Amino acid sequence: MMTLNFATLLLMALVLTSFLIPATIAGSDFCDSKCNFRCSKAGRQDRCLKYCGICCADCHCVPSGTSGNKDECPCYRDKKNSKGGPKCP
C-alpha cells in the first residue's frame, strides 16, 4: 500500500513538472515579450509561444516581426525539429 502511494505521488509529480518546465524555460521577460509579438498573428498561438520560448531560451534572440527575418538570429534559424523542419516559428 505504501509503495503504491509513493509511486502514484511520484507519477503525479513528474506529470506536473512536465507542464511547468516549458513555462520556466520561456519565463524570462525578454523572451516573453519577444515571443508574444512574434506569435501575435500565428494561427496556433499556444504552439508558437511554446516553441518560440524554447528557441529564445536556447538562442537568446528572436527575429523581429511576426514572420521571416530569421537571418537576424542564425541559432534560431538553424534549429530543426525531429523531422528536419524548422523548429522555431
PLY file of the C-alpha trace (Angstrom):
ply
format ascii 1.0
element vertex 89
property float x
property float y
property float z
element edge 88
property int vertex1
property int vertex2
end_header
0.00 0.00 0.00
2.81 2.42 0.90
4.73 1.63 -2.31
1.61 2.23 -4.42
1.02 5.63 -2.78
4.65 6.63 -3.31
4.56 5.52 -6.96
1.33 7.47 -7.53
2.78 10.56 -5.89
5.97 10.29 -7.95
3.99 9.91 -11.18
1.84 12.94 -10.34
4.95 15.00 -9.59
6.52 14.04 -12.94
3.35 14.95 -14.85
3.03 18.31 -13.09
6.71 19.06 -13.64
6.40 18.37 -17.37
3.77 21.11 -17.62
5.86 23.62 -15.68
9.22 23.15 -17.44
8.32 24.89 -20.75
6.84 27.82 -18.84
10.01 28.10 -16.75
12.29 27.96 -19.77
10.37 30.63 -21.57
9.70 32.61 -18.42
12.13 35.48 -18.95
10.66 38.93 -19.61
12.83 39.25 -22.72
11.61 36.00 -24.27
8.01 36.54 -23.21
7.78 39.98 -24.80
9.62 38.99 -28.00
7.59 35.78 -28.43
4.28 37.47 -27.66
4.92 39.82 -30.57
6.42 37.14 -32.83
3.38 34.89 -32.33
0.71 37.61 -32.32
-0.57 36.63 -35.78
0.01 32.88 -35.55
-2.89 30.54 -36.20
-1.78 28.25 -33.34
-0.58 30.76 -30.73
-0.12 28.17 -27.99
2.24 26.10 -30.14
4.02 29.18 -31.48
4.62 30.57 -27.98
5.89 27.22 -26.72
8.48 26.73 -29.45
9.43 30.39 -29.67
10.08 30.33 -25.91
12.23 27.22 -26.16
14.21 28.68 -29.08
14.61 32.04 -27.36
15.91 30.40 -24.19
18.47 28.42 -26.22
19.48 31.18 -28.65
18.95 34.35 -26.57
17.32 36.05 -29.54
14.07 36.17 -31.51
13.90 37.60 -35.03
11.97 40.85 -35.45
8.49 40.86 -36.95
5.75 38.27 -36.89
7.42 36.03 -39.50
10.57 35.78 -41.58
13.73 37.75 -40.71
15.35 34.56 -39.37
18.75 35.65 -40.73
18.88 38.08 -37.79
19.34 35.08 -35.49
21.24 32.14 -37.06
20.79 29.91 -34.00
17.01 30.42 -34.13
17.00 29.90 -37.91
19.09 26.70 -37.83
17.22 24.78 -35.10
15.43 21.74 -36.56
12.64 19.55 -35.27
12.82 15.75 -35.25
11.54 15.63 -38.85
14.21 18.03 -40.11
11.89 21.00 -40.49
12.32 24.37 -38.78
11.72 24.19 -35.03
11.41 27.89 -34.35
8.44 29.96 -35.58
0 1
1 2
2 3
3 4
4 5
5 6
6 7
7 8
8 9
9 10
10 11
11 12
12 13
13 14
14 15
15 16
16 17
17 18
18 19
19 20
20 21
21 22
22 23
23 24
24 25
25 26
26 27
27 28
28 29
29 30
30 31
31 32
32 33
33 34
34 35
35 36
36 37
37 38
38 39
39 40
40 41
41 42
42 43
43 44
44 45
45 46
46 47
47 48
48 49
49 50
50 51
51 52
52 53
53 54
54 55
55 56
56 57
57 58
58 59
59 60
60 61
61 62
62 63
63 64
64 65
65 66
66 67
67 68
68 69
69 70
70 71
71 72
72 73
73 74
74 75
75 76
76 77
77 78
78 79
79 80
80 81
81 82
82 83
83 84
84 85
85 86
86 87
87 88
